[in-house]
Amino acid sequence: MLPTFRTVFVAALSLIAAVPAAQAKSVPVCGYRIDNAYPHDTGAFTEGLLFDRGLLYESTGQKGDSRIVVRALETLEPILQAQIDPSVFGEGLVDWEDQLISLTWRDGIGYRWDRETLKPLGTFRYEGEGWGMTRHDETIYQSDGSSSLRLRDPATMRQTGTLAVTADGRPVENLNELEWIEGAIWANVWMTDRIARIDPKSGKVTSWLDLAGLRDRAGGHGADAVLNGIAWDAPGQRIFVTGKNWNQIFQITPVCTKGA
C-alpha cells in the first residue's frame, strides 16, 4: 500500500522536529596542564582567592580560624594577616579600589578592609548566604550556593540583579568561588572537580574545566578538602587553582579541543 500524503507529511514533520535534538551539543569539557606549583597552607580552609600586584590574597573559613592573608606565591609567610571575628564563618573575598571586601557564610555580615594594611574599615549587612565573589569593573558577582549569582554594587554592596547559570539548559547548583578571566566568570562547583566557565551575559556555561587528579596531588584528604580557589594573574596570563586544606597551589593551562 502506497503511503498517503498525510502519512508522508506527518513523517517529515517528525523528522524535522527531531533534527534540533539530534544536533544539540553538550557543553564541551577541557582538561589541563600543570605549569608550576607553589606552597599552600594546609590549615587554610580556602574560601576566596585572588592575585594582584604580584601578591596572593586569600580568605579562609571555619569559626575561630577565619582570616585574610596576603603573601607572595613562593612562601607561606604572611606579609599581612587579619583575623575575622571568631564567632563567624569567613567566606569569599574581592578587591575594589583601595579595599578588600569579604563575606561570611550564614551570618549576614560583610567586612571592608584597607588593602595596604588590612585594618578594618567597616561592616555591612546582606541577605542570603555568602559564598564566593569576583568583580568586573563596578559589578561584583557573588555566589550563594545556588544556581544563580547575585550582582552587587561594590560601593554599597546593594544587590542590583541576578544571573541564572545553566548548562545544557539545566541549572548549575552549588556555584562557589569565582574569578573573572578574560570576559568570562569561572566558578568552582562545590564538591566536584569541575570549574564552570560562564558567559556573564547569558549565564550559560560555555565549557567545563575538569581538574580531576589535582586533589590527590595536593594531599586533599577528607570530605571537605575539595577544589575551591581560582586566581588570575592578568599581566602574567597565569591561572592559579587550589582547594581547602591543600598543600599546593597549581598554575595550570586549560587543554581544550577545538571549539571548547
C-alpha positions in Angstrom: 0.0 0.0 0.0 1.4 3.4 -1.0 1.8 6.0 1.8 -0.8 8.7 1.7 0.1 12.4 1.5 -0.9 12.8 5.2 1.4 9.9 6.3 4.4 11.4 4.4 3.7 14.9 5.7 3.5 13.8 9.3 6.6 11.7 9.0 8.5 14.7 7.5 7.4 16.9 10.4 8.6 14.3 12.9 12.0 14.1 11.2 12.3 17.9 11.2 11.4 18.1 14.9 14.0 15.5 15.7 16.9 17.3 14.0 17.5 20.0 16.6 17.6 17.5 19.4 19.9 15.3 17.4 22.2 18.2 16.6 22.2 19.6 20.2 25.7 19.8 21.6 26.6 19.2 25.2 28.9 21.7 26.9 32.5 20.8 26.0 34.9 19.6 28.7 38.5 20.7 28.8 41.4 19.0 30.6 44.5 20.8 32.0 48.3 21.0 32.1 50.2 21.8 35.2 52.8 24.6 34.5 54.0 25.2 38.1 53.2 24.6 41.7 53.5 26.8 44.8 53.1 26.1 48.5 49.7 26.4 50.2 48.9 26.4 53.9 47.3 23.1 54.8 45.5 24.9 57.6 43.8 27.3 55.1 40.1 26.3 54.5 40.1 28.3 51.3 37.0 30.4 50.5 38.3 33.3 48.4 41.5 33.7 46.3 42.8 36.5 44.1 46.1 37.6 42.7 47.0 41.2 42.1 50.1 43.4 42.1 52.3 40.4 42.4 50.7 39.2 45.6 48.3 36.5 46.6 45.2 37.4 48.7 43.3 34.6 50.4 40.3 34.4 52.7 39.6 31.3 54.8 36.6 29.8 56.6 35.8 27.9 59.8 34.6 29.6 63.0 37.6 30.6 65.2 40.1 30.3 62.3 38.7 32.6 59.6 41.3 35.1 58.3 42.5 37.3 55.5 46.1 36.6 54.4 48.3 38.5 52.0 51.6 36.8 50.8 53.9 36.1 48.0 53.3 33.0 45.9 56.6 31.4 46.7 56.4 31.5 50.5 53.8 30.7 53.2 55.0 33.6 55.4 52.2 36.2 55.5 53.1 39.8 54.6 49.8 40.9 56.2 47.2 38.9 58.1 43.9 39.8 59.8 41.7 37.6 61.9 37.9 37.7 61.4 35.6 37.6 64.4 35.8 34.0 65.8 32.1 33.8 66.1 31.5 33.9 62.3 32.5 31.7 59.3 34.6 33.6 56.8 33.8 33.3 53.1 34.6 35.0 49.7 37.0 37.8 49.0 37.2 40.5 46.3 39.2 43.7 45.7 37.8 47.1 44.9 39.7 50.3 44.7 41.8 50.6 47.9 39.8 48.0 49.7 39.3 44.3 50.2 35.7 43.1 50.7 34.9 39.8 52.4 31.8 37.8 53.3 30.6 35.4 55.9 28.6 32.2 55.3 25.4 32.4 57.2 26.0 35.4 59.5 24.8 38.1 57.0 27.7 40.3 57.8 30.4 41.5 55.4 33.7 43.3 56.1 35.7 46.1 54.4 39.5 46.1 54.8 42.2 48.6 54.0 44.1 46.9 51.2 47.5 48.2 52.3 47.2 47.4 56.0 44.3 45.0 56.4 42.9 47.3 59.0 39.1 47.0 59.3 37.2 49.9 57.6 33.6 48.9 58.5 30.9 46.3 58.0 27.7 45.9 56.0 24.7 43.6 56.1 23.2 41.5 53.3 20.5 38.8 52.9 21.2 35.2 52.0 24.3 33.1 52.3 27.7 34.4 51.3 30.0 32.1 49.3 32.4 33.4 46.6 32.9 36.7 44.8 34.6 38.2 41.9 34.5 41.6 40.2 34.5 43.1 36.8 34.7 46.9 36.7 31.9 48.2 39.0 30.0 45.0 39.4 30.6 42.3 42.0 29.4 38.8 41.2 28.5 36.8 44.3 27.6 33.1 44.7 25.4 31.8 47.5 25.5 28.0 46.8 22.5 28.1 44.4 22.4 28.2 40.6 22.2 32.0 40.5 24.8 34.7 41.0 23.9 37.9 42.8 25.2 41.2 41.2 26.2 43.9 43.7 27.4 47.5 43.7 30.8 47.4 45.4 30.3 50.9 46.9 27.2 49.9 48.8 27.0 46.1 48.4 23.4 46.6 47.4 22.1 43.8 45.1 21.5 45.1 41.6 20.5 42.0 39.8 20.8 38.2 39.4 22.4 35.9 36.8 20.9 32.4 36.4 23.6 29.9 35.4 22.7 26.9 33.2 24.4 24.1 31.4 22.6 22.2 28.6 19.5 24.1 29.7 19.7 22.9 33.3 20.6 25.0 36.4 24.1 24.6 37.8 23.8 24.3 41.6 26.5 24.8 44.2 28.4 27.6 42.5 31.2 28.6 44.8 34.5 30.5 44.5 34.5 32.8 41.5 37.1 34.6 39.2 36.7 36.9 36.2 39.1 35.8 33.5 39.2 37.4 30.1 35.5 38.2 29.8 34.1 35.0 31.5 33.2 34.1 35.0 35.0 31.0 36.3 33.2 29.2 39.1 34.1 26.2 41.3 31.2 23.8 41.6 31.3 22.7 45.2 32.1 19.1 46.0 33.2 18.5 42.4 36.5 18.6 40.4 35.0 20.9 37.8 35.1 24.6 37.1 32.4 26.2 35.0 33.2 28.9 32.5 30.2 31.1 32.4 29.1 33.7 29.8 28.3 36.8 32.0 25.6 38.0 29.6 23.6 34.8 29.1 24.6 32.8 32.2 25.3 29.8 30.0 28.2 27.5 30.8 30.4 27.7 27.7 32.8 24.9 28.8 33.8 22.9 31.8 37.4 22.6 33.1 37.8 19.1 34.6 40.6 19.1 37.2 40.3 15.5 38.3 43.6 14.3 39.9 44.7 17.6 41.4 43.2 16.9 44.8 45.3 13.7 45.2 48.4 15.6 44.1 47.8 18.3 46.7 47.1 15.9 49.6 43.5 16.7 49.8 42.1 14.3 52.3 38.7 14.2 53.9 35.2 15.1 52.6 35.8 18.9 53.0 39.2 19.1 51.2 37.6 20.0 47.9 38.7 22.1 45.0 38.0 25.8 45.8 40.1 28.8 44.8 40.7 30.4 41.4 43.0 33.4 40.9 44.0 35.2 37.7 47.3 37.0 37.1 46.3 39.2 34.2 49.7 40.7 33.4 51.4 37.3 33.5 48.5 35.5 31.9 48.6 32.8 34.7 45.8 30.8 36.2 46.1 29.5 39.7 43.8 27.0 41.4 43.8 25.3 44.8 41.5 23.7 47.4 40.6 23.6 51.0 43.5 22.5 53.1 45.6 21.6 50.1 49.3 21.7 50.3 49.8 23.3 46.9 48.5 26.0 44.6 48.8 24.9 40.9 49.4 27.1 37.9 47.5 25.5 35.1 46.7 25.9 31.4 43.4 24.5 30.1 43.7 21.9 27.4 40.7 22.1 25.1 39.7 20.5 21.9 38.8 22.8 19.0 35.6 24.8 19.8 35.8 24.4 23.5 
